[in-house]
């Protein structure tokens, strides 16, 4: 069985947010879809180990911030590879409260939802949300998961529903970020990058990279 066939499914890149006793929390989600139009409902798959999962369970609400190709890729490193239990992800991230939920400003659209149902799987909960508010933020093309992998050279978080244990290795030696998994294989040799160069996804320095 070649599980890489699953890569042909179409995905977006979203920040799923909620509240933790009044503090905003969130994580990256890539499996979300509209289920019905009247009433408008959407579903999102969240790993149960994510702190955001616990907060959605407790509040009964979540929002999806839809990222665009021009959204700062460091948002993916911050929300996708760090835990809200350990880091205040919103400390330096501009956001607004829309539909009574935190929504990251650097995005193209948002959907705020009230949980009306859920389905449990081995590792994830699929939350079904009735839309209570939604709207446009910035003009841009939606960031697809393919764009994230092929253009931004991002890796899949182990908590993502699309994570493969045996993800194909790159064809040539690359430098990999220990924090977010970003792979650098640019024209400039990694050793020749300036000392103040940082990972474009999570912002850590060269010392946090290893050669693969």
PyMOL commands that set and color helices and strands:
alter all, ss='L'
color gray80, all
select helices_A, chain A and resi 3-8+51-59+74-81+145-150+190-192+206-208
alter helices_A, ss='H'
color red, helices_A
select strands_A, chain A and resi 14-20+23-29+32-37+40-47+61-66+95-98+101-104+109-120+124-136+175-177+183-184+209-211
alter strands_A, ss='S'
color yellow, strands_A
deselect
rebuild
show_as cartoon
